[in-house]
Amino acid sequence: MKAYSIGREMGCDIVINDSTDVISRRHATLNVYPTGKMTIIDMSQNGTYVNGIKISPNVPVPVTRKDNISFAHIARLDWNCVPNTQTKILRFAALGAIALLVVFGGVYGIKAIGGDKEPEKPATVVTDSIGSEARKKAIQEEEQRKQDSIKNHVKDSLKKANAKQGKVKTKKSADKKPADKQPKKETKEKKTEEQPDRII
């Protein structure tokens, strides 16, 4: 908040020339807030008037730049002596809005100018799809290798199992054949023995 002292004293922020001494040395104080709101406080003996109505002493009264403020009906407040903070705020707001427009306009302009280069993006997408296809192939090949190794392992284990069964069969058949042959030989010998008897 900025407080402007108003009076005939030379140390005041707003000095009112009065040779009759009707205006007090410190006649009033005008408080200006950063938001642009203003209040005036009467500190005089002869009074301060806002739009022709006398205000109570030492009581802040809201005012605007459109109000007619007079001091003891001798002098009026020159609003040109009071800096317009509301105008400054509006100026800063306008500058901020312009800056935002420039930034967004620049970004939009760059995008619009760079619009001719947008067809390059599908090329990057194509390379990404090619890369993903290569990954899929690599994964499929790895799975195929695993399946092949499993098949080979199964074949090897089957061969080993068959080989073991073949050895077992040959051993068993080797054990059985001599026993079978001996009785057959005996029968043949018996037959040969019997046949000569018949011949005779």
Backbone bond lengths (Angstrom), bond angles and torsions (degrees), N, CA, C in turn:
res aa  C-N    CA-C-N  psi(-1)  N-CA   C-N-CA  omega(-1)  CA-C   N-CA-C  phi
1 M - - - 1.451 - - 1.520 109.12 -
2 K 1.307 115.47 138.05 1.460 122.00 177.07 1.524 108.27 -112.07
3 A 1.326 116.27 127.46 1.478 121.22 179.12 1.525 109.16 -107.07
4 Y 1.317 115.94 124.74 1.468 121.89 178.21 1.533 108.29 -106.78
5 S 1.325 114.97 120.55 1.463 119.23 176.90 1.525 109.26 -84.80
6 I 1.340 115.17 138.14 1.472 121.47 -177.39 1.535 107.92 -123.84
7 G 1.323 117.14 129.25 1.483 121.38 177.98 1.509 111.25 174.92
8 R 1.330 114.38 -176.16 1.462 118.68 -179.05 1.517 112.49 -88.09
9 E 1.328 118.45 -8.26 1.462 121.31 179.11 1.530 109.35 -71.51
10 M 1.304 116.61 142.30 1.468 121.43 -175.96 1.538 112.24 -67.54
11 G 1.320 118.60 -20.76 1.463 121.75 179.40 1.511 113.51 -80.53
12 C 1.320 118.70 -4.97 1.473 121.83 -179.33 1.532 110.02 -73.13
13 D 1.320 114.80 155.08 1.463 120.00 176.75 1.528 110.75 -68.88
14 I 1.331 116.68 -40.06 1.469 121.53 176.53 1.541 106.36 -118.99
15 V 1.314 115.61 110.26 1.472 121.02 -176.11 1.525 108.74 -94.89
16 I 1.365 115.61 129.62 1.464 121.92 177.25 1.531 107.53 -108.86
17 N 1.310 116.14 120.96 1.471 120.86 179.48 1.532 109.01 -76.47
18 D 1.333 115.35 119.17 1.475 120.82 179.38 1.523 108.64 -145.52
19 S 1.296 115.67 115.75 1.466 120.00 179.51 1.522 111.92 -88.18
20 T 1.314 118.19 -12.16 1.471 121.70 -178.04 1.527 112.18 -87.29
21 D 1.266 118.98 -7.74 1.476 125.36 -177.66 1.536 113.10 60.43
22 V 1.320 117.10 25.24 1.469 120.19 175.21 1.527 109.60 -76.87
23 I 1.324 116.02 -34.84 1.466 121.00 177.72 1.518 107.83 -82.86
24 S 1.301 115.88 132.47 1.453 121.21 -177.34 1.521 110.58 -71.50
25 R 1.314 114.86 160.93 1.479 119.36 177.23 1.537 109.60 -59.64
26 R 1.303 115.54 -46.52 1.484 120.93 172.73 1.518 105.58 -119.47
27 H 1.294 114.80 92.06 1.457 120.47 -171.46 1.534 111.85 -81.76
28 A 1.345 116.83 -43.69 1.473 120.55 -177.22 1.528 109.23 -155.04
29 T 1.326 113.63 165.93 1.470 120.60 175.81 1.523 107.78 -128.51
30 L 1.326 114.36 129.63 1.471 120.71 177.13 1.522 108.35 -105.78
31 N 1.334 116.36 117.93 1.473 121.81 179.52 1.518 108.97 -99.27
32 V 1.346 115.90 126.15 1.466 121.59 179.63 1.530 107.70 -117.28
33 Y 1.324 115.86 121.06 1.464 121.83 -178.01 1.527 109.68 -92.60
34 P 1.337 117.10 157.16 1.472 119.90 -179.45 1.528 113.23 -59.50
35 T 1.305 117.16 -26.00 1.465 120.19 179.79 1.516 112.05 -75.65
36 G 1.343 117.00 -11.96 1.459 120.92 -178.53 1.510 112.45 103.59
37 K 1.336 116.78 -9.42 1.468 120.35 177.60 1.526 108.85 -69.09
38 M 1.377 116.43 144.80 1.463 121.04 -179.87 1.520 110.12 -134.05
39 T 1.330 114.85 145.51 1.467 121.44 173.06 1.524 108.27 -134.39
40 I 1.331 115.52 150.03 1.468 120.40 176.84 1.529 108.57 -121.36
41 I 1.315 116.17 140.11 1.459 122.33 -179.43 1.542 107.87 -121.73
42 D 1.313 116.40 124.33 1.465 121.26 178.58 1.525 109.39 -82.60
43 M 1.335 116.71 130.00 1.470 122.22 178.27 1.543 110.48 -128.85
44 S 1.316 116.42 26.22 1.462 120.11 -173.29 1.534 112.14 -109.38
45 Q 1.363 114.38 173.92 1.459 120.09 175.13 1.525 110.84 -93.10
46 N 1.310 118.21 -26.82 1.463 121.60 -174.67 1.535 113.07 -100.57
47 G 1.329 117.90 -3.08 1.451 121.67 170.47 1.518 116.13 92.73
48 T 1.351 113.93 155.42 1.465 123.66 175.18 1.513 106.61 -121.89
49 Y 1.335 116.47 138.80 1.456 122.22 -174.76 1.539 109.53 -119.41
50 V 1.315 115.85 132.61 1.467 122.15 174.99 1.513 107.13 -113.38
51 N 1.325 115.83 115.63 1.466 122.98 -176.90 1.528 111.23 52.97
52 G 1.341 115.07 39.22 1.470 121.33 175.82 1.506 113.94 85.61
53 I 1.325 119.63 -2.47 1.464 122.28 -178.78 1.521 108.56 -107.39
54 K 1.348 115.94 128.38 1.466 121.04 -179.79 1.526 108.65 -72.63
55 I 1.358 115.04 132.63 1.466 119.48 179.78 1.520 109.43 -95.71
56 S 1.325 115.64 157.38 1.464 120.98 179.81 1.516 109.61 -71.30
57 P 1.338 119.00 143.29 1.453 120.74 179.12 1.528 111.27 -69.13
58 N 1.324 115.37 146.18 1.473 125.11 176.30 1.534 113.41 60.01
59 V 1.327 116.80 25.46 1.468 121.34 177.20 1.532 107.40 -122.79
60 P 1.366 117.19 121.73 1.462 118.19 179.02 1.530 111.04 -68.00
61 V 1.339 115.19 131.16 1.454 121.72 -179.71 1.531 107.98 -120.85
62 P 1.341 117.93 126.55 1.465 119.66 179.71 1.536 110.54 -66.01
63 V 1.340 114.90 137.87 1.464 121.50 178.11 1.523 109.35 -138.15
64 T 1.318 115.47 163.13 1.463 121.50 174.58 1.526 107.97 -128.87
65 R 1.311 114.94 172.92 1.465 119.21 -179.50 1.533 112.06 -70.26
66 K 1.309 116.21 -12.80 1.464 119.72 178.35 1.528 112.11 -85.15
67 D 1.341 116.00 -13.97 1.472 119.24 -177.52 1.533 110.96 -74.71
68 N 1.352 114.70 149.09 1.467 122.40 176.19 1.526 107.54 -98.22
69 I 1.325 115.70 109.57 1.468 120.80 -178.23 1.530 108.29 -108.96
70 S 1.343 115.43 126.05 1.474 119.87 177.92 1.522 109.77 -125.45
71 F 1.300 114.99 149.55 1.457 121.83 -178.15 1.532 107.57 -110.61
72 A 1.338 116.29 110.27 1.472 124.70 179.60 1.523 110.85 55.13
73 H 1.279 118.61 29.01 1.470 126.32 -179.90 1.527 111.97 56.54
74 I 1.346 117.57 22.80 1.463 120.38 179.49 1.524 110.12 -107.25
75 A 1.306 116.80 -42.46 1.469 120.54 -177.07 1.523 109.49 -132.23
76 R 1.287 114.07 152.04 1.468 120.81 177.23 1.524 109.18 -108.83
77 L 1.343 114.13 154.62 1.474 119.78 177.40 1.519 108.56 -75.92
78 D 1.322 115.28 125.99 1.471 120.93 175.11 1.532 107.00 -88.74
79 W 1.323 115.92 107.97 1.471 120.23 -177.11 1.522 111.93 -64.78
80 N 1.314 118.99 -18.25 1.464 121.13 176.70 1.525 111.38 -66.91
81 C 1.352 116.35 -21.55 1.470 120.15 178.35 1.529 112.24 -78.68
82 V 1.342 116.23 -13.84 1.473 121.29 -178.97 1.526 107.87 -103.70
83 P 1.335 116.55 118.25 1.476 118.42 178.77 1.529 110.21 -59.36
84 N 1.307 114.98 138.28 1.468 120.93 -177.61 1.524 108.90 -88.18
85 T 1.329 116.41 92.98 1.473 120.33 -179.60 1.525 110.65 -68.68
86 Q 1.323 115.86 -30.31 1.461 118.61 179.07 1.524 110.02 -64.94
87 T 1.322 115.69 -38.16 1.461 119.29 176.29 1.512 110.26 -65.18
88 K 1.346 115.99 -39.08 1.473 119.12 177.58 1.520 110.59 -63.21
89 I 1.324 114.85 -42.71 1.470 118.57 179.74 1.526 109.63 -62.52
90 L 1.343 114.80 -45.33 1.463 117.97 178.61 1.525 111.13 -62.91
91 R 1.326 116.01 -37.41 1.460 120.02 178.81 1.529 110.50 -63.37
92 F 1.354 115.15 -46.04 1.477 119.07 179.02 1.526 110.57 -63.60
93 A 1.339 116.02 -40.24 1.469 119.19 178.81 1.527 110.40 -62.96
94 A 1.356 115.06 -42.76 1.461 118.84 179.28 1.522 111.08 -64.14
95 L 1.344 115.79 -42.48 1.468 119.48 178.42 1.537 110.90 -62.81
96 G 1.352 115.83 -41.07 1.465 119.34 177.47 1.516 111.87 -62.33
97 A 1.351 115.74 -42.26 1.462 119.46 179.05 1.522 111.10 -64.51
98 I 1.350 115.68 -40.59 1.469 119.26 178.54 1.523 110.23 -64.06
99 A 1.347 115.63 -42.09 1.472 119.17 179.21 1.524 110.49 -61.22
100 L 1.337 116.75 -42.83 1.471 119.60 178.38 1.524 110.94 -63.05
101 L 1.339 115.93 -42.24 1.462 118.75 178.69 1.525 111.41 -62.05
102 V 1.339 115.55 -40.18 1.471 119.14 179.01 1.521 110.40 -63.29
103 V 1.344 115.99 -44.57 1.471 119.41 -179.01 1.526 110.31 -63.55
104 F 1.339 116.30 -50.23 1.472 118.64 -178.98 1.521 111.12 -65.57
105 G 1.344 116.19 -38.24 1.458 119.02 177.36 1.518 111.40 -63.23
106 G 1.345 115.75 -39.54 1.464 119.33 178.20 1.516 111.73 -64.50
107 V 1.338 115.81 -43.87 1.472 119.54 179.30 1.522 110.20 -63.46
108 Y 1.329 115.98 -45.09 1.463 120.10 179.67 1.523 110.52 -64.19
109 G 1.353 115.94 -40.52 1.462 120.03 178.77 1.514 111.91 -63.39
110 I 1.328 116.05 -40.95 1.473 119.92 179.00 1.526 109.86 -64.59
111 K 1.333 115.59 -40.67 1.474 118.55 178.09 1.522 110.84 -64.99
112 A 1.356 115.21 -39.57 1.463 118.87 -179.45 1.519 110.67 -67.28
113 I 1.325 116.83 -41.44 1.467 120.04 178.40 1.521 110.14 -68.00
114 G 1.310 115.64 -41.03 1.463 120.11 179.64 1.513 112.69 -76.38
115 G 1.351 117.28 1.27 1.463 121.04 179.94 1.506 112.40 -63.60
116 D 1.349 117.52 -28.29 1.462 120.27 178.41 1.523 110.80 -68.49
117 K 1.318 116.19 -24.33 1.460 119.42 -177.18 1.513 112.08 -89.10
118 E 1.320 118.94 -3.32 1.453 121.41 -178.17 1.515 114.46 -62.42
119 P 1.356 121.27 -29.50 1.456 119.12 177.77 1.522 113.73 -59.80
120 E 1.344 118.08 -16.72 1.465 119.85 177.67 1.516 111.19 -68.42
121 K 1.341 117.45 -26.43 1.453 120.20 -177.63 1.528 112.77 -60.90
122 P 1.349 119.54 -43.01 1.464 117.67 177.16 1.523 112.90 -59.76
123 A 1.356 117.05 -29.37 1.456 119.53 177.50 1.518 109.87 -63.10
124 T 1.333 117.03 -40.93 1.455 119.43 178.11 1.522 109.78 -66.74
125 V 1.338 116.24 -35.75 1.462 118.98 177.46 1.517 110.09 -65.18
126 V 1.358 116.90 -39.01 1.461 121.25 178.40 1.514 110.11 -62.11
127 T 1.343 116.19 -44.71 1.459 118.14 179.39 1.517 110.26 -63.83
128 D 1.331 116.97 -34.81 1.455 119.31 177.49 1.525 110.00 -66.00
129 S 1.362 117.38 -40.91 1.455 119.23 -179.75 1.525 110.56 -68.29
130 I 1.349 115.96 -36.36 1.469 118.88 176.47 1.514 109.67 -63.99
131 G 1.307 115.85 -42.45 1.465 119.83 177.87 1.510 111.29 -61.68
132 S 1.333 117.24 -40.18 1.456 119.40 179.52 1.526 110.31 -69.63
133 E 1.351 117.38 -35.17 1.464 119.55 176.40 1.528 110.72 -65.12
134 A 1.328 116.29 -39.49 1.464 119.83 177.83 1.523 109.85 -63.80
135 R 1.336 116.20 -40.02 1.467 119.11 177.67 1.515 110.84 -63.49
136 K 1.354 115.93 -42.53 1.468 119.23 179.02 1.516 111.01 -61.26
137 K 1.348 116.69 -42.79 1.467 120.16 178.60 1.520 110.81 -61.48
138 A 1.342 115.19 -44.49 1.466 119.23 -179.24 1.525 110.35 -61.52
139 I 1.340 116.22 -40.71 1.469 119.66 179.13 1.520 110.28 -65.72
140 Q 1.344 117.15 -42.53 1.459 120.48 178.82 1.521 111.32 -63.06
141 E 1.338 116.56 -41.95 1.463 119.80 178.72 1.524 111.01 -63.23
142 E 1.325 115.97 -39.95 1.470 119.79 178.69 1.521 110.29 -64.23
143 E 1.322 117.64 -42.08 1.458 120.75 177.98 1.528 110.94 -64.98
144 Q 1.347 116.17 -39.15 1.464 120.15 177.93 1.535 110.41 -62.55
145 R 1.333 116.47 -42.82 1.472 120.01 177.90 1.517 111.29 -60.26
146 K 1.353 114.98 -42.63 1.466 118.41 179.77 1.526 110.18 -62.87
147 Q 1.354 116.24 -44.72 1.460 119.43 179.63 1.531 111.26 -63.48
148 D 1.334 116.77 -40.03 1.466 120.43 178.14 1.520 111.21 -63.61
149 S 1.340 115.40 -42.35 1.469 117.95 -179.55 1.528 110.27 -66.13
150 I 1.360 116.17 -36.18 1.464 119.06 177.55 1.532 109.80 -65.88
151 K 1.337 117.17 -43.53 1.469 121.08 178.39 1.524 111.00 -60.90
152 N 1.338 115.75 -45.43 1.470 119.41 179.28 1.523 111.14 -62.14
153 H 1.320 116.34 -40.19 1.457 120.12 179.12 1.530 110.23 -64.15
154 V 1.348 115.21 -41.90 1.472 118.95 178.81 1.533 110.15 -64.14
155 K 1.337 117.05 -42.61 1.468 120.23 179.00 1.518 110.77 -61.65
156 D 1.346 115.84 -45.30 1.466 119.35 179.45 1.519 111.50 -61.10
157 S 1.312 115.29 -43.26 1.472 117.67 -178.92 1.534 110.42 -67.33
158 L 1.352 117.25 -35.49 1.466 119.98 177.01 1.530 110.81 -66.44
159 K 1.325 116.12 -41.27 1.466 119.56 178.28 1.521 110.50 -61.04
160 K 1.334 114.96 -44.91 1.469 118.94 179.87 1.518 110.52 -62.98
161 A 1.327 115.47 -42.27 1.469 119.18 179.63 1.528 110.33 -64.45
162 N 1.343 117.44 -41.92 1.463 121.48 178.69 1.527 110.50 -65.36
163 A 1.330 115.30 -40.28 1.462 118.43 179.41 1.531 110.49 -63.05
164 K 1.315 116.41 -41.28 1.471 119.61 178.88 1.522 110.57 -65.39
165 Q 1.319 116.54 -41.35 1.464 119.97 179.16 1.532 110.50 -65.92
166 G 1.329 116.98 -36.52 1.465 120.57 178.66 1.515 110.76 -65.05
167 K 1.316 118.32 -41.78 1.465 121.60 178.31 1.506 110.58 -64.73
168 V 1.305 116.01 -40.60 1.460 119.42 -179.93 1.534 109.69 -64.94
169 K 1.329 117.33 -43.14 1.458 121.34 -179.90 1.521 110.38 -63.35
170 T 1.337 116.27 -44.25 1.456 118.21 -178.37 1.508 110.54 -64.45
171 K 1.334 116.98 -37.87 1.466 118.85 178.16 1.514 111.08 -65.14
172 K 1.326 116.38 -44.16 1.451 120.22 -178.97 1.532 110.61 -65.35
173 S 1.342 115.25 -42.18 1.462 118.47 -179.35 1.531 110.38 -67.95
174 A 1.336 116.37 -34.46 1.460 119.32 177.29 1.509 109.98 -65.67
175 D 1.313 117.42 -37.14 1.455 120.84 179.66 1.531 110.45 -70.66
176 K 1.312 117.49 -35.80 1.444 120.78 -176.09 1.524 113.12 -79.49
177 K 1.310 120.14 -33.95 1.453 123.18 -174.03 1.527 112.88 -61.84
178 P 1.306 120.59 -47.11 1.459 117.94 -179.94 1.518 112.39 -61.32
179 A 1.309 116.87 -36.95 1.466 118.70 179.76 1.522 109.97 -67.07
180 D 1.311 116.17 -38.52 1.456 119.99 -179.88 1.523 111.01 -71.25
181 K 1.300 115.11 -37.84 1.457 118.43 -176.00 1.519 111.46 -69.93
182 Q 1.293 116.10 -36.00 1.466 118.35 -176.69 1.526 111.94 -62.30
183 P 1.281 117.05 -45.90 1.462 114.81 177.74 1.518 111.69 -65.67
184 K 1.359 117.21 -35.86 1.447 118.87 178.79 1.509 110.45 -63.98
185 K 1.313 117.31 -39.69 1.459 120.21 178.26 1.516 109.88 -62.77
186 E 1.294 114.16 -40.50 1.454 117.48 179.84 1.523 111.04 -62.78
187 T 1.291 113.52 -39.12 1.459 116.70 -179.73 1.515 110.51 -67.99
188 K 1.336 116.42 -37.56 1.452 119.75 177.63 1.521 110.06 -64.87
189 E 1.341 114.24 -42.55 1.458 117.39 179.99 1.523 110.82 -63.90
190 K 1.307 113.96 -38.07 1.461 118.54 178.76 1.523 110.37 -63.84
191 K 1.356 112.99 -42.02 1.450 118.05 179.70 1.518 110.77 -62.26
192 T 1.365 115.62 -43.74 1.452 117.89 179.86 1.499 111.02 -65.44
193 E 1.319 116.12 -34.51 1.438 120.00 177.95 1.541 110.61 -68.18
194 E 1.309 113.92 -40.65 1.446 119.34 -177.62 1.548 111.65 -70.58
195 Q 1.336 115.39 -36.66 1.443 118.77 -176.91 1.543 112.15 -64.20
196 P 1.292 118.31 -44.06 1.461 114.75 179.09 1.542 111.89 -60.21
197 D 1.295 114.94 -29.66 1.468 117.38 179.70 1.538 108.78 -64.78
198 R 1.264 115.32 -38.18 1.439 118.82 -178.63 1.521 111.09 -68.98
199 I 1.340 114.40 -38.73 1.447 118.72 -178.66 1.552 108.20 -62.07
200 I 1.179 116.68 -39.62 1.434 119.07 -177.38 1.497 107.58 -72.38
